[in-house]
Amino acid sequence: MAPVTTLEAHGCFGGVQGFHAHDSRAVGLPMRFGVYLPPQAQAGPVPVLYCLAGLTCSEQTFAIKAGAQQHAARHGLALVTPDTSPRDTGVAGADADWDFGTGAGFYLDATREPYARHWRMESWLLDELPQVLAAAFPLRTDVAGVLGHSMGGYGALTLALRHPGVFRSVSALAPICAPAEVPWGRKAFAGYLGEDASAWAGHDAVQLLAGGARAPGPLLVDQGLDDPFLASQLQPERLEQACAAAGQPLTLRRHAGYDHGYFFIASVIGDHLAHHAAALAG
Ligand SMILES: N[C@@H](CCC(=O)N[C@@H](CS)C(=O)NCC(=O)O)C(=O)O
């Protein structure tokens, strides 16, 4: 396994916020990720909470803006913040759009050229990164939860529904709930998976729930009512309906006065860390 290179390390709430890179076999390029180690990691391995960011974000965005470390330090959880796509791929046009290509990996393995070679985010996150993390850091990678924002919220929901047994807890902030039905998801799925929409169902939380998939426990989802993407891209009512029909426990909280950005995330992230700690810590 290729070694991990530490790019930055900062003391933070008694622990350490690091940013790292490794040569990813799955992606075929160097990939970056953040790891926040809480103070409890000095005494032994701690559970892991994967935090998946949204469109245009990097491995630094959530770590810098969400304010999650103070809660992770209290609960004894490590935070892993993966980058949102491969970078410097050499693929023509990959940097042209903010909602597709670079910074918009959609947490899946592309099957369509020219993306199939490097856009392998699902394999990186599920198969490779846990081994890399376990070898390099004091982490209990077998005790893991996942949360995400926007595209990352879609990622958290679909990865947990697609891979039962991998995550013990799931939550999302302003997730893209029904990607196969909205412009961001349709553009990504057509580009990465091809025009045949039958290949998209396995990456759509609403369709996964309708097909029998279940989350490992109750879902916590927060949504700002002043979010400009609420009606066009996010559509939490579809997740609400799908969970009700499936008998999937869901707490969906709608917040007046909050938009799509990190001021909203920072306002509710403590509740998400508590949600995950209840399943992961202790
Ligand atoms: N670039 C887009 C918005 C992109 C956007 O809102 N990205 C969200 C995730 S979907 C984000 O977290 N951006 C980074 C930030 O707010 O720091 C626009 O200007 O309309």
The ligand as a MOL file (V3000), in Angstrom:
LIG
                    3D

  0  0  0     0  0            999 V3000
M  V30 BEGIN CTAB
M  V30 COUNTS 20 19 0 0 0
M  V30 BEGIN ATOM
M  V30 1 N -21.0710 27.5190 -7.1720 0
M  V30 2 C -22.4720 27.3880 -6.9620 0
M  V30 3 C -22.8070 26.9200 -5.5800 0
M  V30 4 C -22.0520 25.7470 -5.1350 0
M  V30 5 C -22.4280 25.3800 -3.7420 0
M  V30 6 O -23.3440 25.9460 -3.1180 0
M  V30 7 N -21.7230 24.4060 -3.2220 0
M  V30 8 C -22.0300 23.9660 -1.8920 0
M  V30 9 C -22.2590 22.4790 -1.9320 0
M  V30 10 S -23.5540 22.0880 -3.0790 0
M  V30 11 C -20.8600 24.2610 -0.9700 0
M  V30 12 O -20.7550 23.6550 0.0600 0
M  V30 13 N -19.9880 25.1840 -1.3580 0
M  V30 14 C -18.7850 25.4810 -0.6200 0
M  V30 15 C -18.9370 26.5340 0.4190 0
M  V30 16 O -20.0590 26.9870 0.6910 0
M  V30 17 O -17.9160 26.8710 1.0200 0
M  V30 18 C -23.1500 28.6920 -7.1790 0
M  V30 19 O -22.4740 29.7000 -7.0350 0
M  V30 20 O -24.3590 28.6790 -7.4470 0
M  V30 END ATOM
M  V30 BEGIN BOND
M  V30 1 1 1 2
M  V30 2 1 2 3
M  V30 3 1 2 18
M  V30 4 1 3 4
M  V30 5 1 4 5
M  V30 6 2 5 6
M  V30 7 1 5 7
M  V30 8 1 7 8
M  V30 9 1 8 9
M  V30 10 1 8 11
M  V30 11 1 9 10
M  V30 12 2 11 12
M  V30 13 1 11 13
M  V30 14 1 13 14
M  V30 15 1 14 15
M  V30 16 2 15 16
M  V30 17 1 15 17
M  V30 18 2 18 19
M  V30 19 1 18 20
M  V30 END BOND
M  V30 END CTAB
M  END
